[in-house]
């Protein structure tokens, strides 16, 4: 029997069920059948939407780089981000991937003008009165290691907080860190635009 779960991975939780380092993992928060695992990953210092399943076909379809599934990230950056920086992000920027220069694919990027309605992070972002922050939406169809953080740094606005908000038509919506929702196979395949 296949299981499908949507979770909101909290900050500082590893995207795996076992740990050799003593750090907290998904197993410390989510109780799911033994053969269920995450599709893809989020770094420990990132948070947001993850899919858990024991359906290997979903894993192959979603992580296949030829499929170009959209993943939208809400990113809090240090400083008041400029429209020039957004344009650079949209066109693709040079980042380092495994020690080599890599130009990111064109992406969707825009400034989020209103503070997004999301749960506070625990622990919170360090507040600095003299340095403003801004929020940006970045939608990628690729997933290099720490790509979003490298991209915002490349245009001069380091990432402070990173939340994966959406994968295709699945969003966090009203979820808060630590939430889990079980969904059916037809529903998840439809919302991921898979057949």
Protein Blocks (a to p, Z undefined) as FASTA:
>chain_A
ZZdddddddehiacbfbdfklpacfklmmccdfkbccehjddfkbgcjddddfbfklmmm
mmmmklopacddddddedjddfklmmmmmnopaddeehiacddddddddddfbacddddd
dddddddfklccdddddddfbdcehklmmmmmmnopacfbdcdfbgcjacfklacehiac
dddfklmmmmnopZZ
